[in-house]
Amino acid sequence: MPSGQQARAQASAITPGGWSPGTEPAPGDKVRALFGGHRLSPAQRRIAQYITDHLTEAAFLSITDLAERVGVSQPSVTRFASSLGFSGYPALREALQPLALSAVAGSPDAGEETRRNELQAAVDAEIANLANLRRAFADTDRVLEIGRELAHSVPLTILGLRISVSLAEYFAYAAKRIHPDVRLVSRGGSVAYDALLQSREAGGTWVLAFAMPRHSNETLAAMRAARSTGLRVALITDVALGPLVEEADVALTAGTGSRLVFDSYAAPGVLSAAILQAMADADPERTQLRLEKYEQAADQHDFFLEP
């Protein structure tokens, strides 16, 4: 009889699906589409990220207020609007306001006064991140494809530095139960380069990198080192723009909670679990065999408390 984890791997198999013509993109997706495809300076990327994260507020700010919130100059905001093809900031704001209003109209709490403390606000922000991820999962093909690629990369390297180590360790720990050769890289510099080179020489084709804020130059350097060895890079991060995304072959985004003193990672955690599921789906026979061996070893050595 399959274990609970084996049964869950089988029952949770991802069903391919795609966007249907009758599905209306979410306001946040429309904003990201508006900003996508443009080469933006670092200051402009900060403006784009702020508007994306605070759409319902940012769409009604004056140029002075927006510049102050983001920490850039007013001319930077004007140049940002021009780089997107607008005549100026007022034209950009005019395009953003209908999207902001539709986002408010679609909110479960629209029209209601809600009183929240800081902890409740942090939970609400994570619920919004998960809702955005749920909309992204309407098309499962991308997750299934990257899961297949990672499953077939032997060895598979998982990269996570600084604050991203915890997510990388979780993914590597779980992936080792369904993949024959998983290698975790949690140190940068020459240590990371040596590990990436060895992975490529051993036949690996992919590295999965985690990059949560604050994004480090070490992570960018390690991703570039991976590509220099011939490895392809899949990235899990919280932003849709920037040098990390530009360096990756595939980028999957999930928002982080930033309301508390330290960030929280509900959406990146679910995204990681979804990719692990897609890896399991890619080779169900190997997954079943490895999970059976793991359960046998766990029973033999009494790894877990009896229920």
HELIX and SHEET records of a PDB file:
HELIX    1   1 GLY A    4  ALA A   11  1                                   8    
HELIX    2   2 PRO A   27  PHE A   35  1                                   9    
HELIX    3   3 PRO A   42  ASP A   53  1                                  12    
HELIX    4   4 LEU A   55  ALA A   58  1                                   4    
HELIX    5   5 ILE A   63  VAL A   70  1                                   8    
HELIX    6   6 GLN A   74  SER A   83  1                                  10    
HELIX    7   7 TYR A   89  ALA A  105  1                                  17    
HELIX    8   8 GLU A  118  ALA A  136  1                                  19    
HELIX    9   9 ASP A  141  HIS A  152  1                                  12    
HELIX   10  10 ARG A  162  SER A  164  5                                   3    
HELIX   11  11 VAL A  165  ALA A  175  1                                  11    
HELIX   12  12 GLY A  189  GLU A  201  1                                  13    
HELIX   13  13 ASN A  217  THR A  229  1                                  13    
HELIX   14  14 PRO A  243  GLU A  247  1                                   5    
HELIX   15  15 ALA A  266  ALA A  282  1                                  17    
HELIX   16  16 PRO A  284  HIS A  301  1                                  18    
SHEET    1   A 5 VAL A 182  VAL A 185  0                                        
SHEET    2   A 5 LEU A 156  GLY A 160  1                                        
SHEET    3   A 5 TRP A 206  ALA A 211  1                                        
SHEET    4   A 5 ARG A 232  THR A 237  1                                        
SHEET    5   A 5 VAL A 250  THR A 253  1                                        
END                                                                             
